[in-house]
Amino acid sequence: MAKQDFTALIGKAKENQIKTPVQKVVPIKKEKNEVLFSLHIPVERLKALKIISAEKDISLKNLINSAIDEIYFK
């Protein structure tokens, strides 16, 4: 059996490359009315706040923000 010349077939395959469509993902920017603020807090106090937030089934962020609202903005 003789070897076949595959160079012509390979050349055709290279010419007819399939272009895969690429989907561009653009995140939706939401206007935030918040700013990141960090501070140092004693370890034991942070642990206690985490326990309180878990018991009340709210996030630590919401717990601290509600405490600030109740004390300073009522």
N, CA, C and O atoms as CSV, one atom per row, in Angstrom:
chain,resi,resn,atom,element,x,y,z
A,1,MET,N,N,0.832,-1.157,0.000
A,1,MET,CA,C,0.000,0.000,0.000
A,1,MET,C,C,0.893,1.243,0.000
A,1,MET,O,O,1.838,1.328,0.785
A,2,ALA,N,N,0.606,2.171,-0.848
A,2,ALA,CA,C,1.426,3.372,-0.993
A,2,ALA,C,C,0.966,4.430,0.007
A,2,ALA,O,O,-0.209,4.510,0.365
A,3,LYS,N,N,1.925,5.233,0.444
A,3,LYS,CA,C,1.595,6.336,1.357
A,3,LYS,C,C,0.893,7.434,0.584
A,3,LYS,O,O,1.279,7.768,-0.536
A,4,GLN,N,N,-0.134,7.987,1.189
A,4,GLN,CA,C,-0.864,9.069,0.549
A,4,GLN,C,C,-0.254,10.409,0.945
A,4,GLN,O,O,0.302,10.547,2.034
A,5,ASP,N,N,-0.359,11.388,0.063
A,5,ASP,CA,C,0.173,12.719,0.332
A,5,ASP,C,C,-0.909,13.522,1.066
A,5,ASP,O,O,-1.916,13.919,0.479
A,6,PHE,N,N,-0.681,13.742,2.321
A,6,PHE,CA,C,-1.670,14.439,3.144
A,6,PHE,C,C,-1.411,15.941,3.209
A,6,PHE,O,O,-2.177,16.653,3.859
A,7,THR,N,N,-0.381,16.442,2.575
A,7,THR,CA,C,-0.059,17.877,2.664
A,7,THR,C,C,-1.173,18.725,2.073
A,7,THR,O,O,-1.471,19.797,2.600
A,8,ALA,N,N,-1.794,18.274,0.994
A,8,ALA,CA,C,-2.885,19.041,0.395
A,8,ALA,C,C,-4.078,19.088,1.345
A,8,ALA,O,O,-4.723,20.126,1.498
A,9,LEU,N,N,-4.362,17.960,1.976
A,9,LEU,CA,C,-5.474,17.891,2.927
A,9,LEU,C,C,-5.207,18.771,4.148
A,9,LEU,O,O,-6.109,19.447,4.641
A,10,ILE,N,N,-3.969,18.758,4.630
A,10,ILE,CA,C,-3.603,19.589,5.773
A,10,ILE,C,C,-3.692,21.067,5.399
A,10,ILE,O,O,-4.128,21.884,6.210
A,11,GLY,N,N,-3.293,21.411,4.205
A,11,GLY,CA,C,-3.381,22.793,3.736
A,11,GLY,C,C,-4.817,23.270,3.680
A,11,GLY,O,O,-5.107,24.405,4.060
A,12,LYS,N,N,-5.731,22.413,3.208
A,12,LYS,CA,C,-7.151,22.775,3.174
A,12,LYS,C,C,-7.701,22.972,4.581
A,12,LYS,O,O,-8.494,23.882,4.823
A,13,ALA,N,N,-7.283,22.125,5.494
A,13,ALA,CA,C,-7.764,22.235,6.872
A,13,ALA,C,C,-7.280,23.534,7.509
A,13,ALA,O,O,-8.014,24.161,8.272
A,14,LYS,N,N,-6.053,23.938,7.204
A,14,LYS,CA,C,-5.528,25.184,7.767
A,14,LYS,C,C,-6.240,26.397,7.185
A,14,LYS,O,O,-6.422,27.399,7.876
A,15,GLU,N,N,-6.648,26.314,5.914
A,15,GLU,CA,C,-7.352,27.419,5.283
A,15,GLU,C,C,-8.753,27.602,5.852
A,15,GLU,O,O,-9.227,28.732,5.972
A,16,ASN,N,N,-9.407,26.529,6.197
A,16,ASN,CA,C,-10.798,26.570,6.641
A,16,ASN,C,C,-10.902,26.445,8.162
A,16,ASN,O,O,-11.651,25.613,8.672
A,17,GLN,N,N,-10.162,27.259,8.866
A,17,GLN,CA,C,-10.234,27.203,10.323
A,17,GLN,C,C,-11.576,27.745,10.792
A,17,GLN,O,O,-12.056,28.772,10.313
A,18,ILE,N,N,-12.156,27.044,11.722
A,18,ILE,CA,C,-13.442,27.451,12.286
A,18,ILE,C,C,-13.179,28.482,13.369
A,18,ILE,O,O,-12.411,28.245,14.302
A,19,LYS,N,N,-13.825,29.625,13.230
A,19,LYS,CA,C,-13.664,30.671,14.234
A,19,LYS,C,C,-14.759,30.516,15.280
A,19,LYS,O,O,-15.951,30.606,14.985
A,20,THR,N,N,-14.325,30.284,16.487
A,20,THR,CA,C,-15.253,30.112,17.598
A,20,THR,C,C,-15.679,31.473,18.110
A,20,THR,O,O,-14.828,32.322,18.377
A,21,PRO,N,N,-16.985,31.702,18.255
A,21,PRO,CA,C,-17.415,33.003,18.779
A,21,PRO,C,C,-17.011,33.153,20.246
A,21,PRO,O,O,-17.082,32.206,21.029
A,22,VAL,N,N,-16.593,34.344,20.588
A,22,VAL,CA,C,-16.158,34.638,21.950
A,22,VAL,C,C,-17.159,35.602,22.562
A,22,VAL,O,O,-17.440,36.661,22.002
A,23,GLN,N,N,-17.692,35.225,23.716
A,23,GLN,CA,C,-18.662,36.062,24.396
A,23,GLN,C,C,-17.928,36.976,25.361
A,23,GLN,O,O,-17.131,36.519,26.181
A,24,LYS,N,N,-18.201,38.260,25.260
A,24,LYS,CA,C,-17.578,39.221,26.149
A,24,LYS,C,C,-18.489,39.438,27.347
A,24,LYS,O,O,-19.662,39.778,27.195
A,25,VAL,N,N,-17.941,39.240,28.531
A,25,VAL,CA,C,-18.704,39.405,29.764
A,25,VAL,C,C,-18.333,40.743,30.374
A,25,VAL,O,O,-17.170,41.002,30.685
A,26,VAL,N,N,-19.333,41.584,30.537
A,26,VAL,CA,C,-19.115,42.906,31.122
A,26,VAL,C,C,-19.933,42.995,32.403
A,26,VAL,O,O,-21.158,42.875,32.366
A,27,PRO,N,N,-19.265,43.207,33.539
A,27,PRO,CA,C,-20.012,43.298,34.790
A,27,PRO,C,C,-20.889,44.550,34.821
A,27,PRO,O,O,-20.531,45.600,34.288
A,28,ILE,N,N,-22.027,44.404,35.453
A,28,ILE,CA,C,-22.941,45.530,35.606
A,28,ILE,C,C,-22.476,46.345,36.808
A,28,ILE,O,O,-22.356,45.829,37.919
A,29,LYS,N,N,-22.224,47.600,36.569
A,29,LYS,CA,C,-21.761,48.459,37.651
A,29,LYS,C,C,-22.965,49.034,38.379
A,29,LYS,O,O,-23.812,49.703,37.789
A,30,LYS,N,N,-23.018,48.758,39.667
A,30,LYS,CA,C,-24.080,49.292,40.498
A,30,LYS,C,C,-23.538,50.499,41.246
A,30,LYS,O,O,-22.406,50.501,41.731
A,31,GLU,N,N,-24.360,51.503,41.324
A,31,GLU,CA,C,-23.947,52.692,42.052
A,31,GLU,C,C,-24.025,52.390,43.542
A,31,GLU,O,O,-25.095,52.099,44.077
A,32,LYS,N,N,-22.892,52.462,44.193
A,32,LYS,CA,C,-22.840,52.155,45.617
A,32,LYS,C,C,-22.893,53.442,46.421
A,32,LYS,O,O,-22.250,54.439,46.092
A,33,ASN,N,N,-23.666,53.388,47.465
A,33,ASN,CA,C,-23.765,54.519,48.377
A,33,ASN,C,C,-22.983,54.195,49.642
A,33,ASN,O,O,-23.355,54.598,50.744
A,34,GLU,N,N,-21.895,53.459,49.460
A,34,GLU,CA,C,-21.079,53.028,50.588
A,34,GLU,C,C,-19.612,53.250,50.261
A,34,GLU,O,O,-19.229,53.392,49.099
A,35,VAL,N,N,-18.803,53.276,51.309
A,35,VAL,CA,C,-17.364,53.382,51.146
A,35,VAL,C,C,-16.717,52.415,52.143
A,35,VAL,O,O,-17.226,52.213,53.246
A,36,LEU,N,N,-15.605,51.829,51.747
A,36,LEU,CA,C,-14.902,50.892,52.616
A,36,LEU,C,C,-14.197,51.659,53.728
A,36,LEU,O,O,-13.524,52.660,53.481
A,37,PHE,N,N,-14.361,51.175,54.954
A,37,PHE,CA,C,-13.750,51.815,56.121
A,37,PHE,C,C,-13.234,50.708,57.024
A,37,PHE,O,O,-13.986,49.806,57.393
A,38,SER,N,N,-11.981,50.768,57.375
A,38,SER,CA,C,-11.431,49.725,58.247
A,38,SER,C,C,-10.890,50.357,59.527
A,38,SER,O,O,-10.496,51.522,59.551
A,39,LEU,N,N,-10.884,49.560,60.577
A,39,LEU,CA,C,-10.394,50.042,61.857
A,39,LEU,C,C,-9.849,48.872,62.653
A,39,LEU,O,O,-10.116,47.711,62.341
A,40,HIS,N,N,-9.097,49.184,63.663
A,40,HIS,CA,C,-8.556,48.161,64.556
A,40,HIS,C,C,-9.520,47.991,65.719
A,40,HIS,O,O,-10.027,48.963,66.279
A,41,ILE,N,N,-9.763,46.717,66.072
A,41,ILE,CA,C,-10.688,46.401,67.162
A,41,ILE,C,C,-10.069,45.250,67.958
A,41,ILE,O,O,-9.449,44.362,67.373
A,42,PRO,N,N,-10.227,45.252,69.260
A,42,PRO,CA,C,-9.672,44.159,70.059
A,42,PRO,C,C,-10.258,42.799,69.629
A,42,PRO,O,O,-11.436,42.693,69.287
A,43,VAL,N,N,-9.419,41.790,69.656
A,43,VAL,CA,C,-9.797,40.457,69.180
A,43,VAL,C,C,-11.015,39.914,69.925
A,43,VAL,O,O,-11.931,39.373,69.306
A,44,GLU,N,N,-11.028,40.053,71.237
A,44,GLU,CA,C,-12.139,39.515,72.034
A,44,GLU,C,C,-13.452,40.223,71.709
A,44,GLU,O,O,-14.511,39.595,71.683
A,45,ARG,N,N,-13.380,41.524,71.462
A,45,ARG,CA,C,-14.593,42.278,71.133
A,45,ARG,C,C,-15.126,41.853,69.767
A,45,ARG,O,O,-16.337,41.752,69.576
A,46,LEU,N,N,-14.227,41.604,68.822
A,46,LEU,CA,C,-14.647,41.144,67.493
A,46,LEU,C,C,-15.296,39.770,67.580
A,46,LEU,O,O,-16.308,39.515,66.927
A,47,LYS,N,N,-14.718,38.886,68.385
A,47,LYS,CA,C,-15.313,37.550,68.566
A,47,LYS,C,C,-16.716,37.671,69.150
A,47,LYS,O,O,-17.636,36.977,68.717
A,48,ALA,N,N,-16.878,38.550,70.130
A,48,ALA,CA,C,-18.190,38.736,70.745
A,48,ALA,C,C,-19.193,39.287,69.736
A,48,ALA,O,O,-20.346,38.859,69.710
A,49,LEU,N,N,-18.759,40.235,68.904
A,49,LEU,CA,C,-19.649,40.788,67.881
A,49,LEU,C,C,-20.046,39.736,66.853
A,49,LEU,O,O,-21.190,39.711,66.398
A,50,LYS,N,N,-19.113,38.877,66.491
A,50,LYS,CA,C,-19.431,37.800,65.544
A,50,LYS,C,C,-20.456,36.839,66.131
A,50,LYS,O,O,-21.355,36.381,65.426
A,51,ILE,N,N,-20.325,36.534,67.411
A,51,ILE,CA,C,-21.284,35.641,68.077
A,51,ILE,C,C,-22.667,36.287,68.116
A,51,ILE,O,O,-23.672,35.632,67.841
A,52,ILE,N,N,-22.710,37.568,68.456
A,52,ILE,CA,C,-23.989,38.281,68.503
A,52,ILE,C,C,-24.640,38.309,67.123
A,52,ILE,O,O,-25.846,38.094,66.998
A,53,SER,N,N,-23.848,38.572,66.093
A,53,SER,CA,C,-24.420,38.624,64.741
A,53,SER,C,C,-24.912,37.254,64.296
A,53,SER,O,O,-25.915,37.154,63.589
A,54,ALA,N,N,-24.216,36.201,64.702
A,54,ALA,CA,C,-24.668,34.847,64.359
A,54,ALA,C,C,-25.957,34.506,65.093
A,54,ALA,O,O,-26.854,33.889,64.518
A,55,GLU,N,N,-26.058,34.904,66.364
A,55,GLU,CA,C,-27.270,34.641,67.138
A,55,GLU,C,C,-28.467,35.392,66.571
A,55,GLU,O,O,-29.581,34.869,66.561
A,56,LYS,N,N,-28.243,36.619,66.099
A,56,LYS,CA,C,-29.331,37.416,65.531
A,56,LYS,C,C,-29.571,37.106,64.053
A,56,LYS,O,O,-30.506,37.627,63.445
A,57,ASP,N,N,-28.716,36.252,63.480
A,57,ASP,CA,C,-28.813,35.831,62.085
A,57,ASP,C,C,-28.738,37.026,61.125
A,57,ASP,O,O,-29.495,37.115,60.158
A,58,ILE,N,N,-27.807,37.940,61.418
A,58,ILE,CA,C,-27.537,39.073,60.521
A,58,ILE,C,C,-26.029,39.152,60.311
A,58,ILE,O,O,-25.253,38.578,61.075
A,59,SER,N,N,-25.636,39.857,59.286
A,59,SER,CA,C,-24.205,39.983,59.010
A,59,SER,C,C,-23.555,40.922,60.023
A,59,SER,O,O,-24.217,41.755,60.643
A,60,LEU,N,N,-22.271,40.766,60.169
A,60,LEU,CA,C,-21.518,41.631,61.076
A,60,LEU,C,C,-21.606,43.082,60.609
A,60,LEU,O,O,-21.692,44.002,61.423
A,61,LYS,N,N,-21.585,43.274,59.306
A,61,LYS,CA,C,-21.713,44.617,58.736
A,61,LYS,C,C,-23.041,45.248,59.145
A,61,LYS,O,O,-23.072,46.397,59.585
A,62,ASN,N,N,-24.132,44.507,59.003
A,62,ASN,CA,C,-25.443,45.041,59.366
A,62,ASN,C,C,-25.556,45.286,60.867
A,62,ASN,O,O,-26.181,46.258,61.291
A,63,LEU,N,N,-24.961,44.422,61.663
A,63,LEU,CA,C,-24.984,44.602,63.117
A,63,LEU,C,C,-24.297,45.909,63.505
A,63,LEU,O,O,-24.838,46.693,64.285
A,64,ILE,N,N,-23.119,46.137,62.965
A,64,ILE,CA,C,-22.364,47.349,63.313
A,64,ILE,C,C,-23.066,48.594,62.782
A,64,ILE,O,O,-23.149,49.605,63.479
A,65,ASN,N,N,-23.576,48.526,61.543
A,65,ASN,CA,C,-24.275,49.689,60.985
A,65,ASN,C,C,-25.544,50.018,61.758
A,65,ASN,O,O,-25.854,51.191,61.966
A,66,SER,N,N,-26.287,48.995,62.189
A,66,SER,CA,C,-27.502,49.276,62.958
A,66,SER,C,C,-27.162,49.862,64.327
A,66,SER,O,O,-27.890,50.722,64.824
A,67,ALA,N,N,-26.067,49.411,64.943
A,67,ALA,CA,C,-25.644,49.977,66.232
A,67,ALA,C,C,-25.240,51.437,66.063
A,67,ALA,O,O,-25.581,52.275,66.898
A,68,ILE,N,N,-24.526,51.743,65.003
A,68,ILE,CA,C,-24.141,53.136,64.739
A,68,ILE,C,C,-25.386,53.992,64.516
A,68,ILE,O,O,-25.485,55.101,65.039
A,69,ASP,N,N,-26.333,53.471,63.738
A,69,ASP,CA,C,-27.575,54.218,63.479
A,69,ASP,C,C,-28.344,54.477,64.764
A,69,ASP,O,O,-28.822,55.590,64.982
A,70,GLU,N,N,-28.471,53.468,65.619
A,70,GLU,CA,C,-29.244,53.612,66.863
A,70,GLU,C,C,-28.591,54.609,67.821
A,70,GLU,O,O,-29.281,55.393,68.473
A,71,ILE,N,N,-27.267,54.577,67.902
A,71,ILE,CA,C,-26.601,55.429,68.878
A,71,ILE,C,C,-26.413,56.866,68.370
A,71,ILE,O,O,-26.648,57.820,69.111
A,72,TYR,N,N,-25.997,57.018,67.131
A,72,TYR,CA,C,-25.610,58.347,66.677
A,72,TYR,C,C,-26.588,59.031,65.728
A,72,TYR,O,O,-26.496,60.244,65.541
A,73,PHE,N,N,-27.501,58.313,65.135
A,73,PHE,CA,C,-28.363,58.922,64.128
A,73,PHE,C,C,-29.851,58.808,64.431
A,73,PHE,O,O,-30.674,58.876,63.518
A,74,LYS,N,N,-30.206,58.637,65.702
A,74,LYS,CA,C,-31.619,58.594,66.087
A,74,LYS,C,C,-32.021,59.879,66.715
A,74,LYS,O,O,-33.177,60.039,67.109
